[in-house]
């Protein structure tokens, strides 16, 4: 609710019927449950009453914990609602927080349709396959229909797209590190590493990358060998780093900034 609030001048009673109307346009007719996450101490009482009166559950959460709580609730919901099912995420943090996990969910369990609403369009292409996307305020106003790839260009003219440095995820230090369960303790492990977003820090010995990763997996209870593929621009990466990584068995795949996401995704699919 902090990133995608009810805009000034819009009656909060419109939230549920607007969302339900969006699904109806897509041909969905099943019941819709809605959970909103926000700091109730910072949310006007009239908004809380309006949302509650229409059956929207408002979970009290501090801003810095919002994505973590949403993620936990999403995991629980998925356990209770097997596919076919629809998940709609209203957030500007899809790319930074939820994208990879939801893409993996779609690969593992077909039948989940993902819908998305936001106030700021994602700065890069998502990996997750979204059924439809909406600009949040226009969905509430009922002045736009759902958007797909063929309307993305038109939509991008309607929203402000800040530079990546201006979008700082509140959960950039939040990790999902789960201890190994017995059936996965000896499972195969492969690491896909984006060297643009996560470069080797200055002064760090690149030969320590593999033992550091293996040590982290060992702490979680995983014991199988680890294979690692790093994706980066060979022309922009110091030769000493390439040699150090290669000497420890890390495969460094050449990929420029414009294609690295698609290269990683293609490799995942293979």
N, C-alpha and C positions, 0 to 999 in steps of 0.2 A: 504493500500500500504506500510505501514511501516513494518508490521509484515510479509506480503507476497509480497515483492517487485518483480519487474522484475529482475531476476538474471543477474549479469554481463555476457556479452557475448551473451545474448539472445535479439533478435530484438523485441522491444515492438509491432511491427506490428503483431507479432505472437499471441498476447494475444487473440484477438477475434477468429481467425480461430482455435486456439487450444481448446478454450472452446466450440465452435460450433462443432468441431470434436468429442469432448468427448460426447456431447449430441447425435450426430449422431450415435455413436457406441451403444448407449442405445436405439436407435430407435426413438428419438425425432426429428421432422423436422420443428417445428414452429419457428417463428422469435425470436431472442435472444436480449434483451436489457441489457446493462452492465453499471453499475455505479461504478467508482473507487473512493475511499476516501483517500485523502492524503493532506499533507501540500505542496501546490504548490510552496511555497518559498524554500522548501527543495528538490523539485523534479526537476531534470535536464530538461531544456527546450525541448531538443530533445525527451525525453520520453513523455512529455505532447503533443507535436505535433504528435508523432507517434500514441498515443492512440486516440487522437481526430480525426485523419485522417481515422481511422477505425470505427468511430462511438461510441467510448467508452466515456461516459460522466465522466469528472473528477471533483469531488466536493472538493472544498478547505475546509479543516477542520484541526484544531490543533489535535495533536496526542492524547491528553487527552480527547478529545471530540468525537473521531471517533466512538466508539461503540454506544454512545447516538444518534448521527446523523444517523448512519446506522439503528438503531432500529426504530427511528421515520419514516424514509423513508420506511422501511419494512412494518410498520403499514399502511401507506398511500397506498402503492402498493397493499396490500392485499384487501383494500377496493375497489380499482379500478379493481382488477383482481381476480374475484371469481374462485373457482376450477371448472374444473381441471386446474392446473397450476403448474409450476416448479419453485422452488426457490433454487438458488445456493449461498452459503455463502463461501467466501474465507477469512478465518480468523483462528487464533490460539485461539480465545476467545469463541469458540462455547460452551465449557463446562462451563466456568465461567459466561458467559453473556446471550447467546441466547438459551441454551438447553431447559430449563423449559418452556419458552414461546412458542417455536416452538412445543414442545411435547403437550402442552395444545391446540395449534391451530389444530394439527392433530386429537386430541380427539374430538374437537368441530366441525370441518369442514373437513370431509374426502375429498380426492381428491387433496391435496397438496403433491407433491413429493419434498423432500428436498435432495439436493446434497451438498457435502462439499469438499473443497480443503484446504490444510494447509501445512505449512512448518515443523510443529512439531505435531506429532500424539497426540491425546488427552491422558492425563495421566490416565483417568478412562473411563469406559464405558458410552456412551451417553444414555440418555433416549429417545431423539428424534429418530424416525425411519428414517435413511438416506437411500435414494435409492441407491446412490453410493458415494464413497469417492476417492479422488485423492491426491497424493503427488504433490504439486503445481509445482515444477520445472520440474518434469518428465512429467506432463501434457503438459507444454509448449514445452518441447523437443520432445514430441510425442513418448517417449520411454517406456511408460507404459500404460496399459489399466486401466479402473476403477477397484477399489478394493471392496471386500465385506468381510464378516466375515471369509470365508475360506482362504483368502489371508492375513488376518491381521497379522498373525505371521510372514510371509515373509516380509511384509512391515515394521514391527517394527524393523527389522534388518538394514533397510536402513536409519533410521532417528535417531537423537539424542534425547533421552527422558530425559529431566532434571527432577530433583526432584521437587515435588510440591512447596517447599519453593522458588524455583528459578523462578516460574511462578507467577508473581504478576500482577493481572489484573489492568489495568489503570482505570477501572470503578468499583472497589470493594466497593466504597462508593456511587455509583450512584444507586438510587432507583426509581422504577416506582410506585409512590404513586398518584393514581388518586382519586379525590373526587367522592363520591357515586352519581350515577345517580338515579332518583326517582324509577325506576323499580328494582334497586338492593339495595336500602337503607335498606330494611328489609329482604334481602336474607340470607340464611343460611351461616354461616362462620365456616370453619374448618381450623386449622393450623397444618401443618406437620413440625416438628422441628427436625433437625439433631443436636444432642448434641455433636457430634464429631467436626464438623466444627464450630458450634456456641455454645460453652460451657457457663456455668454460670460463669461470671467473678469473680475472687477472691474478697472476701469481700462483694459480692452482696447477698442480702436476696432472696432466691429462691421463697419465697412467693409473691414477687413483679412481677414475670413473667406474671401471668395472668392479674392483673390489668394494667400492662404496655401495654400489647397487646390490651386489651379491650379499653384502653384510646386512643391508636393510631388509632384503627378503628373508635372510636367515633369522633375523630378529622376530619376524612375523611367523616363523615356523615352516617356511618353504625350503626345500632341500635340493630340488632338481637343478640341473645346469641352466644357466641363463644365457640366452642369445640376445644380442643387442644390435640394432641398426640405428645409426645416427644419420640424420638428413641435414645437409648443409651445403653451402656453395664452396666447392673446392678452391675456387679462385679467391675467395674472401677469407678462407680459414688458413691460419699460419701452418706452414709445412710441418713444423715441430709437433703441432697438435695432431695432424693427420697421421704422422708416423707413430706418435705415442699411442693413439687410439688403436691403430692397426696392429701394433705390437702386442696388444692385450686381447686381440680377437674381436674387436668391435668393427663391424662393417660400416664404412662411411659412404653413404649414397649421395651422389651429387644432385642437388636440387636448388634451384633459385627461389627467391622469396615468393615470386608470383605463383609457383606451382607446388610448393612444399606440402600444403594441406592435401591437395589431390594425390600427390605421390604417396603420402603416408596412408591415406584412405585406400588407395589401390592396393598397397602392400598388405594392409589389414584384411582386405577382402580375399586376397590370394592365400 
